[in-house]
Amino acid sequence: MERQLRSITLMQKADLLLQMQLVYACNQGVEKIVDLATLTGACVIALGPSIAGIFTPSDDLAKEVFAASEVAGEKLWRMPLEESYWESMKSGVADMVNTGGRQGGAITAALFLKQFVDEKVQWMHIDMAGPVWNEKKRTATGFGISTLVEWVLKNSSS
């Protein structure tokens, strides 16, 4: 999957690394991908410090991961992948830019990642910028690990 990207800001370096990992995973023939990242501060503004935002076009994958998060006790909230926001990501000199406008930042970040996932692959992005850090204790929380372990255990073929 080849795309031309106009990088507007170096603040999105992690986006670029994540998009390369998504392409690599798709090239390995996976059926499902769940990525976790502290991609935007916009999700923290929308959902606060205790809830991660999830973005996926797959209702089935959303159900699986929500079930795992309930068992794990980690809070997730499904956010929209509003395709009309993609207009702000288009470039006159490349296929896309790596940052949208200020409004809907978590959505445009997820739409950016979606461009690097094969349509045959069920994909979910978890923006865990809020719950991954405990401000009071000044420490990482490990958020998302319990959900992913539960999801893998429940959905692995053994």
Solvent accessible surface area in square Angstrom, and as a share of the most:
residue,aa,sasa,rsa
1,M,102,0.46
2,E,160,0.72
3,R,100,0.36
4,Q,115,0.51
5,L,53,0.26
6,R,118,0.43
7,S,56,0.36
8,I,88,0.45
9,T,42,0.25
10,L,131,0.65
11,M,166,0.74
12,Q,41,0.18
13,K,123,0.52
14,A,64,0.50
15,D,8,0.04
16,L,39,0.19
17,L,105,0.52
18,L,19,0.10
19,Q,25,0.11
20,M,105,0.47
21,Q,113,0.50
22,L,4,0.02
23,V,28,0.16
24,Y,143,0.54
25,A,24,0.19
26,C,19,0.11
27,N,105,0.54
28,Q,106,0.47
29,G,61,0.59
30,V,57,0.33
31,E,133,0.60
32,K,62,0.26
33,I,19,0.10
34,V,24,0.14
35,D,12,0.06
36,L,46,0.23
37,A,18,0.14
38,T,78,0.45
39,L,27,0.14
40,T,24,0.14
41,G,50,0.48
42,A,34,0.26
43,C,2,0.01
44,V,48,0.28
45,I,152,0.77
46,A,64,0.49
47,L,33,0.17
48,G,20,0.19
49,P,99,0.62
50,S,64,0.41
51,I,51,0.26
52,A,1,0.00
53,G,0,0.00
54,I,0,0.00
55,F,0,0.00
56,T,6,0.03
57,P,80,0.50
58,S,17,0.11
59,D,83,0.43
60,D,89,0.46
61,L,0,0.00
62,A,3,0.02
63,K,140,0.59
64,E,45,0.20
65,V,0,0.00
66,F,56,0.23
67,A,44,0.34
68,A,1,0.01
69,S,2,0.02
70,E,137,0.62
71,V,107,0.61
72,A,31,0.24
73,G,63,0.61
74,E,25,0.11
75,K,124,0.52
76,L,17,0.08
77,W,154,0.54
78,R,85,0.31
79,M,29,0.13
80,P,77,0.49
81,L,31,0.16
82,E,71,0.32
83,E,90,0.40
84,S,71,0.46
85,Y,90,0.34
86,W,35,0.12
87,E,115,0.52
88,S,59,0.38
89,M,2,0.01
90,K,108,0.46
91,S,23,0.15
92,G,86,0.83
93,V,116,0.67
94,A,19,0.15
95,D,76,0.39
96,M,3,0.01
97,V,11,0.06
98,N,3,0.02
99,T,36,0.21
100,G,20,0.20
101,G,45,0.43
102,R,232,0.85
103,Q,167,0.74
104,G,30,0.29
105,G,16,0.15
106,A,7,0.05
107,I,19,0.10
108,T,5,0.03
109,A,13,0.10
110,A,0,0.00
111,L,0,0.00
112,F,1,0.00
113,L,0,0.00
114,K,55,0.23
115,Q,38,0.17
116,F,8,0.03
117,V,14,0.08
118,D,48,0.25
119,E,175,0.78
120,K,182,0.77
121,V,16,0.09
122,Q,60,0.27
123,W,2,0.01
124,M,0,0.00
125,H,1,0.01
126,I,2,0.01
127,D,2,0.01
128,M,30,0.13
129,A,20,0.16
130,G,7,0.06
131,P,10,0.06
132,V,30,0.17
133,W,103,0.36
134,N,46,0.23
135,E,111,0.50
136,K,192,0.82
137,K,148,0.63
138,R,157,0.57
139,T,58,0.34
140,A,68,0.53
141,T,70,0.41
142,G,34,0.33
143,F,20,0.08
144,G,2,0.02
145,I,114,0.58
146,S,56,0.36
147,T,2,0.01
148,L,43,0.21
149,V,80,0.46
150,E,47,0.21
151,W,29,0.10
152,V,78,0.45
153,L,127,0.63
154,K,145,0.62
155,N,63,0.32
156,S,58,0.38
157,S,120,0.78
158,S,153,0.99
